[in-house]
Amino acid sequence: MNYHFTAQYEECDGVIIATIPTLKGCVSYGYTLEEAEKNIQEALELYIEDLLESGENIPADTFPSPLFIKKPLSITLPAA
């Protein structure tokens, strides 16, 4: 199954904070943008897997504030 979400990135004290605004608490970080991207991708996969395992609905992506760097992410998980 394919899921698409928008990641948001913000630099704070030398660390890149990455969030998926649609998914409350889906946050990660990295010391480079590439590391933050890799880490938020992993966090997104775990977050969605947890929602699926607990039988919760996957929310539709909403667009975050234009004040931050945004980048679309996609994950593909095996069908349940």
Secondary structure by P-SEA (a helix, b strand, c coil): cbbbbbbbbbbcccbbbbbcccccccccccccaaaaaaaaaaaaaaaaaaaaaabbbbbcccccccccbbbbbbbbbccc
